[in-house]
Structures are given as C-alpha cells and as structure tokens.
Amino acid sequence: MPSIQLDTKKLIGMDEVRASRLIGVAGGIVNVTIRDGFPLVVNTDFRMNRINLEIKNGIVVKCYAG
C-alpha cells in the first residue's frame, strides 16, 4: 500500500470537510478517530495512505498517518 504525499501538519486547524477533500485528492483515506472527545470505532490495521483525524467542533485538532 503506497503512502501519500501530504503534510498532515497543514491539516490542523482546517474544517473537517476541507481536510477530507485534500486527503482524498492526495489519494488518501480519511478516518475520524475521535469526534468532540468521544472515541470512535476504528480499524487496527496499519495503512500509510490512511489519515487519522481527531475532530473538535468540526475542526481538525490532531492528525497522523496509519
């Protein structure tokens, strides 16, 4: 599985919709792991093209590949 070329640091502070679009354009898969403090069900397999997002009030507060 190839990794994507995307600086995840630039996603922090973006709204979820815009960040998701950028990830998709770069060939990645979006996975929201925490929304407004509540953990969500996620896969435990490791994929370099998946970007995990933590969302608070519709804004990305943390993100990482995997």
C-alpha positions as CSV (number, residue, x, y, z in Angstrom):
1,M,0.0,0.0,0.0
2,P,1.7,3.3,-1.1
3,S,1.9,6.2,1.2
4,I,0.5,9.6,0.2
5,Q,2.5,12.9,-0.1
6,L,0.7,15.2,2.2
7,D,1.9,17.3,5.1
8,T,-0.5,16.4,7.8
9,K,0.6,19.4,9.9
10,K,-1.1,21.7,7.4
11,L,-4.5,19.9,8.1
12,I,-4.6,21.1,11.8
13,G,-7.0,24.0,12.1
14,M,-8.9,23.1,8.9
15,D,-12.5,22.2,9.0
16,E,-13.2,18.5,8.6
17,V,-14.8,18.8,5.1
18,R,-11.9,20.7,3.6
19,A,-9.3,18.4,5.2
20,S,-11.1,15.3,4.0
21,R,-11.2,16.7,0.4
22,L,-7.5,17.4,0.5
23,I,-6.7,13.9,1.8
24,G,-8.9,12.4,-1.0
25,V,-7.3,14.4,-3.7
26,A,-3.9,13.2,-2.5
27,G,-5.1,9.6,-2.7
28,G,-5.6,9.0,1.0
29,I,-8.4,7.6,3.1
30,V,-9.9,9.6,5.9
31,N,-10.6,8.0,9.3
32,V,-12.0,10.1,12.2
33,T,-10.8,8.5,15.4
34,I,-12.1,11.0,17.9
35,R,-15.0,13.4,17.5
36,D,-15.7,16.1,20.2
37,G,-13.9,14.0,22.8
38,F,-15.6,10.7,22.1
39,P,-13.5,7.9,20.6
40,L,-15.0,6.2,17.5
41,V,-14.7,2.6,16.3
42,V,-11.6,2.3,14.0
43,N,-9.6,-0.4,12.2
44,T,-6.4,-1.6,13.8
45,D,-4.6,-2.4,10.6
46,F,-1.8,-0.1,9.5
47,R,-2.1,1.8,6.2
48,M,0.2,4.5,5.1
49,N,-2.5,6.1,2.9
50,R,-5.0,6.4,5.8
51,I,-5.0,9.7,7.6
52,N,-6.5,9.6,11.1
53,L,-8.2,12.7,12.3
54,E,-9.3,14.0,15.7
55,I,-12.1,16.5,15.3
56,K,-13.3,19.1,17.8
57,N,-16.3,21.3,16.9
58,G,-15.8,20.5,13.2
59,I,-12.1,21.4,13.2
60,V,-9.1,19.1,12.9
61,V,-7.1,19.2,16.1
62,K,-4.8,16.2,15.5
63,C,-3.9,14.0,12.6
64,Y,-1.5,11.3,11.7
65,A,-0.9,8.6,9.1
66,G,-1.7,5.0,9.8
